[in-house]
Amino acid sequence: MLKGCGIDLVKISRIKSAWERFGRRFLERVFTPAEQEYCLARKRPEESLAARFAAKEAVAKALG
């Protein structure tokens, strides 16, 4: 049963800045190896990383 609905928006620049500042540590803390591989293979990896990050935050909000 769904207990809540989560939505999250994230600025791509925020994720890009965190990635540039913390590098692999940021990626490994937030994303699974499969997510990293997928996102980093994209033409604009920062957009894919931001989308995944927003989805994870939305799920966290929905689940409480």
Phi and psi in radians as a Rosetta constraint file:
Dihedral C 1 N 2 CA 2 C 2 CIRCULARHARMONIC -1.376 0.35
Dihedral N 2 CA 2 C 2 N 3 CIRCULARHARMONIC 2.204 0.35
Dihedral C 2 N 3 CA 3 C 3 CIRCULARHARMONIC -1.741 0.35
Dihedral N 3 CA 3 C 3 N 4 CIRCULARHARMONIC -0.237 0.35
Dihedral C 3 N 4 CA 4 C 4 CIRCULARHARMONIC -2.887 0.35
Dihedral N 4 CA 4 C 4 N 5 CIRCULARHARMONIC 3.017 0.35
Dihedral C 4 N 5 CA 5 C 5 CIRCULARHARMONIC -2.192 0.35
Dihedral N 5 CA 5 C 5 N 6 CIRCULARHARMONIC 2.260 0.35
Dihedral C 5 N 6 CA 6 C 6 CIRCULARHARMONIC -2.016 0.35
Dihedral N 6 CA 6 C 6 N 7 CIRCULARHARMONIC 2.509 0.35
Dihedral C 6 N 7 CA 7 C 7 CIRCULARHARMONIC -2.463 0.35
Dihedral N 7 CA 7 C 7 N 8 CIRCULARHARMONIC 2.516 0.35
Dihedral C 7 N 8 CA 8 C 8 CIRCULARHARMONIC -2.597 0.35
Dihedral N 8 CA 8 C 8 N 9 CIRCULARHARMONIC 2.421 0.35
Dihedral C 8 N 9 CA 9 C 9 CIRCULARHARMONIC -2.036 0.35
Dihedral N 9 CA 9 C 9 N 10 CIRCULARHARMONIC 2.473 0.35
Dihedral C 9 N 10 CA 10 C 10 CIRCULARHARMONIC -2.413 0.35
Dihedral N 10 CA 10 C 10 N 11 CIRCULARHARMONIC 2.420 0.35
Dihedral C 10 N 11 CA 11 C 11 CIRCULARHARMONIC -1.293 0.35
Dihedral N 11 CA 11 C 11 N 12 CIRCULARHARMONIC 2.289 0.35
Dihedral C 11 N 12 CA 12 C 12 CIRCULARHARMONIC -1.020 0.35
Dihedral N 12 CA 12 C 12 N 13 CIRCULARHARMONIC -0.662 0.35
Dihedral C 12 N 13 CA 13 C 13 CIRCULARHARMONIC -1.096 0.35
Dihedral N 13 CA 13 C 13 N 14 CIRCULARHARMONIC -0.552 0.35
Dihedral C 13 N 14 CA 14 C 14 CIRCULARHARMONIC -1.148 0.35
Dihedral N 14 CA 14 C 14 N 15 CIRCULARHARMONIC -0.772 0.35
Dihedral C 14 N 15 CA 15 C 15 CIRCULARHARMONIC -1.199 0.35
Dihedral N 15 CA 15 C 15 N 16 CIRCULARHARMONIC -0.724 0.35
Dihedral C 15 N 16 CA 16 C 16 CIRCULARHARMONIC -1.070 0.35
Dihedral N 16 CA 16 C 16 N 17 CIRCULARHARMONIC -0.736 0.35
Dihedral C 16 N 17 CA 17 C 17 CIRCULARHARMONIC -1.108 0.35
Dihedral N 17 CA 17 C 17 N 18 CIRCULARHARMONIC -0.760 0.35
Dihedral C 17 N 18 CA 18 C 18 CIRCULARHARMONIC -1.104 0.35
Dihedral N 18 CA 18 C 18 N 19 CIRCULARHARMONIC -0.717 0.35
Dihedral C 18 N 19 CA 19 C 19 CIRCULARHARMONIC -1.111 0.35
Dihedral N 19 CA 19 C 19 N 20 CIRCULARHARMONIC -0.798 0.35
Dihedral C 19 N 20 CA 20 C 20 CIRCULARHARMONIC -1.149 0.35
Dihedral N 20 CA 20 C 20 N 21 CIRCULARHARMONIC -0.663 0.35
Dihedral C 20 N 21 CA 21 C 21 CIRCULARHARMONIC -1.304 0.35
Dihedral N 21 CA 21 C 21 N 22 CIRCULARHARMONIC -0.783 0.35
Dihedral C 21 N 22 CA 22 C 22 CIRCULARHARMONIC -1.860 0.35
Dihedral N 22 CA 22 C 22 N 23 CIRCULARHARMONIC -0.198 0.35
Dihedral C 22 N 23 CA 23 C 23 CIRCULARHARMONIC 1.012 0.35
Dihedral N 23 CA 23 C 23 N 24 CIRCULARHARMONIC -2.343 0.35
Dihedral C 23 N 24 CA 24 C 24 CIRCULARHARMONIC -1.021 0.35
Dihedral N 24 CA 24 C 24 N 25 CIRCULARHARMONIC -0.596 0.35
Dihedral C 24 N 25 CA 25 C 25 CIRCULARHARMONIC -1.018 0.35
Dihedral N 25 CA 25 C 25 N 26 CIRCULARHARMONIC -0.739 0.35
Dihedral C 25 N 26 CA 26 C 26 CIRCULARHARMONIC -1.118 0.35
Dihedral N 26 CA 26 C 26 N 27 CIRCULARHARMONIC -0.859 0.35
Dihedral C 26 N 27 CA 27 C 27 CIRCULARHARMONIC -1.045 0.35
Dihedral N 27 CA 27 C 27 N 28 CIRCULARHARMONIC -0.790 0.35
Dihedral C 27 N 28 CA 28 C 28 CIRCULARHARMONIC -1.222 0.35
Dihedral N 28 CA 28 C 28 N 29 CIRCULARHARMONIC -0.497 0.35
Dihedral C 28 N 29 CA 29 C 29 CIRCULARHARMONIC -1.333 0.35
Dihedral N 29 CA 29 C 29 N 30 CIRCULARHARMONIC -0.561 0.35
Dihedral C 29 N 30 CA 30 C 30 CIRCULARHARMONIC -1.792 0.35
Dihedral N 30 CA 30 C 30 N 31 CIRCULARHARMONIC -0.585 0.35
Dihedral C 30 N 31 CA 31 C 31 CIRCULARHARMONIC -2.089 0.35
Dihedral N 31 CA 31 C 31 N 32 CIRCULARHARMONIC 2.573 0.35
Dihedral C 31 N 32 CA 32 C 32 CIRCULARHARMONIC -1.242 0.35
Dihedral N 32 CA 32 C 32 N 33 CIRCULARHARMONIC 2.830 0.35
Dihedral C 32 N 33 CA 33 C 33 CIRCULARHARMONIC -0.978 0.35
Dihedral N 33 CA 33 C 33 N 34 CIRCULARHARMONIC -0.681 0.35
Dihedral C 33 N 34 CA 34 C 34 CIRCULARHARMONIC -1.153 0.35
Dihedral N 34 CA 34 C 34 N 35 CIRCULARHARMONIC -0.705 0.35
Dihedral C 34 N 35 CA 35 C 35 CIRCULARHARMONIC -1.129 0.35
Dihedral N 35 CA 35 C 35 N 36 CIRCULARHARMONIC -0.735 0.35
Dihedral C 35 N 36 CA 36 C 36 CIRCULARHARMONIC -1.060 0.35
Dihedral N 36 CA 36 C 36 N 37 CIRCULARHARMONIC -0.833 0.35
Dihedral C 36 N 37 CA 37 C 37 CIRCULARHARMONIC -1.030 0.35
Dihedral N 37 CA 37 C 37 N 38 CIRCULARHARMONIC -0.808 0.35
Dihedral C 37 N 38 CA 38 C 38 CIRCULARHARMONIC -1.084 0.35
Dihedral N 38 CA 38 C 38 N 39 CIRCULARHARMONIC -0.911 0.35
Dihedral C 38 N 39 CA 39 C 39 CIRCULARHARMONIC -1.143 0.35
Dihedral N 39 CA 39 C 39 N 40 CIRCULARHARMONIC -0.731 0.35
Dihedral C 39 N 40 CA 40 C 40 CIRCULARHARMONIC -1.235 0.35
Dihedral N 40 CA 40 C 40 N 41 CIRCULARHARMONIC -0.293 0.35
Dihedral C 40 N 41 CA 41 C 41 CIRCULARHARMONIC -1.480 0.35
Dihedral N 41 CA 41 C 41 N 42 CIRCULARHARMONIC -0.172 0.35
Dihedral C 41 N 42 CA 42 C 42 CIRCULARHARMONIC -1.342 0.35
Dihedral N 42 CA 42 C 42 N 43 CIRCULARHARMONIC 2.800 0.35
Dihedral C 42 N 43 CA 43 C 43 CIRCULARHARMONIC -1.101 0.35
Dihedral N 43 CA 43 C 43 N 44 CIRCULARHARMONIC -0.682 0.35
Dihedral C 43 N 44 CA 44 C 44 CIRCULARHARMONIC -2.159 0.35
Dihedral N 44 CA 44 C 44 N 45 CIRCULARHARMONIC 1.429 0.35
Dihedral C 44 N 45 CA 45 C 45 CIRCULARHARMONIC -1.031 0.35
Dihedral N 45 CA 45 C 45 N 46 CIRCULARHARMONIC -0.573 0.35
Dihedral C 45 N 46 CA 46 C 46 CIRCULARHARMONIC -1.102 0.35
Dihedral N 46 CA 46 C 46 N 47 CIRCULARHARMONIC -0.557 0.35
Dihedral C 46 N 47 CA 47 C 47 CIRCULARHARMONIC -1.218 0.35
Dihedral N 47 CA 47 C 47 N 48 CIRCULARHARMONIC -0.734 0.35
Dihedral C 47 N 48 CA 48 C 48 CIRCULARHARMONIC -1.166 0.35
Dihedral N 48 CA 48 C 48 N 49 CIRCULARHARMONIC -0.712 0.35
Dihedral C 48 N 49 CA 49 C 49 CIRCULARHARMONIC -1.104 0.35
Dihedral N 49 CA 49 C 49 N 50 CIRCULARHARMONIC -0.749 0.35
Dihedral C 49 N 50 CA 50 C 50 CIRCULARHARMONIC -1.127 0.35
Dihedral N 50 CA 50 C 50 N 51 CIRCULARHARMONIC -0.707 0.35
Dihedral C 50 N 51 CA 51 C 51 CIRCULARHARMONIC -1.105 0.35
Dihedral N 51 CA 51 C 51 N 52 CIRCULARHARMONIC -0.772 0.35
Dihedral C 51 N 52 CA 52 C 52 CIRCULARHARMONIC -1.126 0.35
Dihedral N 52 CA 52 C 52 N 53 CIRCULARHARMONIC -0.737 0.35
Dihedral C 52 N 53 CA 53 C 53 CIRCULARHARMONIC -1.059 0.35
Dihedral N 53 CA 53 C 53 N 54 CIRCULARHARMONIC -0.811 0.35
Dihedral C 53 N 54 CA 54 C 54 CIRCULARHARMONIC -1.084 0.35
Dihedral N 54 CA 54 C 54 N 55 CIRCULARHARMONIC -0.710 0.35
Dihedral C 54 N 55 CA 55 C 55 CIRCULARHARMONIC -1.103 0.35
Dihedral N 55 CA 55 C 55 N 56 CIRCULARHARMONIC -0.741 0.35
Dihedral C 55 N 56 CA 56 C 56 CIRCULARHARMONIC -1.118 0.35
Dihedral N 56 CA 56 C 56 N 57 CIRCULARHARMONIC -0.719 0.35
Dihedral C 56 N 57 CA 57 C 57 CIRCULARHARMONIC -1.140 0.35
Dihedral N 57 CA 57 C 57 N 58 CIRCULARHARMONIC -0.678 0.35
Dihedral C 57 N 58 CA 58 C 58 CIRCULARHARMONIC -1.116 0.35
Dihedral N 58 CA 58 C 58 N 59 CIRCULARHARMONIC -0.732 0.35
Dihedral C 58 N 59 CA 59 C 59 CIRCULARHARMONIC -1.106 0.35
Dihedral N 59 CA 59 C 59 N 60 CIRCULARHARMONIC -0.760 0.35
Dihedral C 59 N 60 CA 60 C 60 CIRCULARHARMONIC -1.047 0.35
Dihedral N 60 CA 60 C 60 N 61 CIRCULARHARMONIC -0.714 0.35
Dihedral C 60 N 61 CA 61 C 61 CIRCULARHARMONIC -1.155 0.35
Dihedral N 61 CA 61 C 61 N 62 CIRCULARHARMONIC -0.716 0.35
Dihedral C 61 N 62 CA 62 C 62 CIRCULARHARMONIC -1.163 0.35
Dihedral N 62 CA 62 C 62 N 63 CIRCULARHARMONIC -0.637 0.35
Dihedral C 62 N 63 CA 63 C 63 CIRCULARHARMONIC -1.486 0.35
Dihedral N 63 CA 63 C 63 N 64 CIRCULARHARMONIC -0.219 0.35
